[in-house]
């Protein structure tokens, strides 16, 4: 079936245009429909794009809290996760991750980067489960998944964890992850991760400074390593909660270093609002990096889901617009221009980080989503279900 799409706003363009789908391909030359049978769909100004990008998730742990355990603190979350990992089976990990991924797809996400734990608690069970999910979703034309080999349990005092991390890299990791905070010497962890990144020529996506302590600034060391390894533009840093706990002059200094090192940033609003500031009895800190300041300095900043109903965060429903909405609220992004930037935190910025293009172009396959919104601000405020989406050139509703 061919289609004539009337009055659609093909982002990042903001004007209503007609376009068509001919033989499963997108064309802006509607005259090509002459003499052909086609269906007309009037979007009345609704926005069109290839899809959202969620650049930081943990699909291996998604939906874990549906098991019924009571989790009331970060310590509880860690203990429950360890207990689960010791008995986790590949099939069950796959099933949960699949359900979470399907929900993300249903709500418009088309690209996911997921951190997958590799350690001696569950070996490579999660790794292989998510690798299978990646292949299946790709074959079904649904999601493109990037997998980060993630040393959640540390690698400096556990040689088996380090061996498993490197084995995951050999088996085809898309990126290498890191979490310096779990080590006694955070800088040594960064050294090992960067060394492996260079050995296997991989980009780095690291959990950095997920703490309320303004003095914990591992990002400074990561900036130096990016420059010494000449890995500028190849590092993504997630969380950076402590950055927001510092005074403006210190934030500007650190952000300037991030600019020079070409480090891309990811804020995780839902999880960090839930986890951070718990020791603050008055005016608890929000734990969100200073998004507006970073964007103003030209840094790519994405907002991502992080945890989806697991032991670390009971919330999350697979709608990435929730994260842009939370970021806009917490970072006082209220004007139409600022809301467009917040919308960009789940479209153009994470797409740039992942090396994909969220906007439809002439000749693309007919795979795109249609938002039930006439503007970025409307999309953020209402976060409605999709108006519909096209898959393989056919309308799905």
C-alpha positions, -999 to +999 in steps of 0.1 A: +000+000+000+012+035-009+004+065+013-001+102+010+007+118+043-009+153+045+001+181+068+028+163+088+056+182+107+087+162+098+111+172+126+134+191+129+115+211+104+086+229+121+064+235+090+035+213+079+043+194+047+029+167+026+050+136+019+043+101+007+054+065+010+059+047-023+070+010-023+078+013+013+101+043+009+097+079+020+094+106-006+087+143-004+078+143-041+041+136-039+036+139-076+051+104-079+017+091-066+000+101-099-016+070-114-011+049-083-036+037-057-029+051-023-044+059+011-045+094+025-037+102+061-042+137+073-020+144+104-032+180+109+002+192+121+012+162+142+049+156+145+068+129+127+102+114+134+120+081+131+118+075+169+132+083+203+166+072+216+171+060+252+208+061+257+211+047+292+191+017+304+196-015+324+175-040+305+191-069+324+174-057+356+142-043+342+109-052+359+127-070+388+106-053+415+075-071+402+089-101+421+075-086+454+106-078+475+105-047+497+133-023+489+136+008+511+172+020+506+201+018+483+217-009+505+185-030+502+186-025+464+222-038+462+215-067+485+184-078+466+201-075+433+230-096+445+207-123+457+188-123+424+219-124+403+232-155+421+202-176+409+192-158+377+185-178+346+192-166+311+156-173+299+141-153+327+165-124+321+156-124+284+118-125+292+119-095+315+142-075+292+120-084+262+089-072+279+106-039+289+120-034+254+086-041+238+070-015+260+097+010+250+091+002+213+053+006+218+058+041+231+081+052+203+117+044+213+137+029+184+172+030+198+184+017+232+218+016+248+218-008+277+245-014+303+247-052+310+264-065+342+293-089+337+306-104+369+311-135+389+276-134+405+259-143+372+288-147+348+277-140+313+241-151+316+227-116+313+252-107+286+241-136+264+204-129+271+206-093+260+228-102+231+200-126+219+175-098+225+195-074+204+196-099+175+159-107+178+148-071+179+170-062+149+156-092+129+120-081+137+128-045+126+119-030+160+148-018+181+185-012+175+202-020+208+238-011+217+253-032+245+277-017+271+298-043+289+294-030+325+315-040+355+289-032+381+306-051+409+341-038+404+372-051+387+402-040+408+399-066+436+382-093+416+402-107+388+374-130+377+352-099+371+380-083+351+383-115+330+346-116+324+346-080+314+373-086+288+355-118+276+324-097+269+345-073+249+358-102+229+323-114+223+313-082+206+304-055+231+294-022+214+310-002+242+328-006+275+313+007+307+327+017+340+317+026+375+347+040+395+326+046+427+326+009+435+364+007+439+386+018+468+407+037+442+384+052+416+412+064+393+426+029+390+393+017+377+393+045+351+428+035+341+418-001+335+386+008+316+404+032+294+432+007+287+407-019+276+389+007+255+422+014+237+430-022+233+397-031+217+391+003+201+358+009+219+340+040+229+334+044+267+301+049+285+308+053+322+287+059+354+304+089+370+300+107+404+266+093+413+268+110+447+257+140+466+293+147+478+305+178+459+341+168+466+338+135+446+347+146+411+361+116+392+350+135+361+382+156+365+404+125+361+382+112+332+388+145+314+425+141+318+424+105+306+403+114+275+429+139+265+459+116+272+444+087+254+432+110+226+397+096+232+380+130+228+344+126+215+344+089+224+333+090+260+299+093+275+295+101+312+262+093+330+248+108+362+273+134+374+251+141+404+280+158+423+284+183+396+251+199+405+262+200+442+290+224+434+290+262+433+285+279+399+322+288+393+333+252+399+305+239+377+317+262+348+353+250+353+343+214+351+319+219+322+347+237+303+369+207+308+341+184+296+339+205+264+376+203+257+376+165+263+345+161+240+327+141+267+289+137+262+266+137+292+235+118+302+212+128+330+190+101+346+162+122+362+138+095+376+165+073+392+185+102+406+155+120+420+146+087+437+180+078+450+199+111+457+195+135+486+183+108+510+207+120+538+196+156+534+171+164+562+163+199+548+161+209+511+172+175+498+194+178+466+179+166+434+209+148+420+205+160+385+235+175+366+231+212+356+215+206+322+208+241+312+244+252+318+258+222+299+235+228+269+244+265+269+281+255+266+274+233+236+276+199+254+254+171+241+231+162+271+207+133+269+180+123+293+175+086+297+155+060+317+183+042+336+163+018+357+128+005+349+109-009+378+139-027+394+153-027+429+170+007+423+139+025+411+103+013+413+092+037+386+096+038+348+070+028+322+091+028+290+080+063+279+112+082+274+093+115+273+088+111+310+125+117+314+125+148+293+095+161+313+113+155+346+145+171+334+126+202+322+108+205+355+139+200+377+161+223+355+135+251+351+132+247+313+099+264+308+100+285+276+091+270+242+128+272+232+139+254+264+112+228+260+125+222+225+159+215+240+144+192+266+127+174+237+161+172+220+174+154+251+154+123+240+158+128+203+187+147+187+212+146+216+210+109+224+209+101+187+241+121+183+257+101+211+246+068+196+255+078+160+220+076+146+196+100+129+161+105+144+148+125+115+132+110+084+149+117+051+142+113+014+146+076+004+144+062+040+125+031+046+090+037+058+097+033+095+087+063+117+065+073+146+037+099+147+033+118+179-002+129+190+012+164+196+016+196+176+047+209+193+076+198+215+060+215+245+027+197+239+045+164+236+063+170+269+033+182+288+008+155+278+030+126+268+002+109+250+003+075+234+015+075+198-010+086+172+004+057+152+036+044+136+048+031+103+068-002+100+081-014+067+060+012+050+027+001+065+006+020+091+004+003+125-021+016+152 
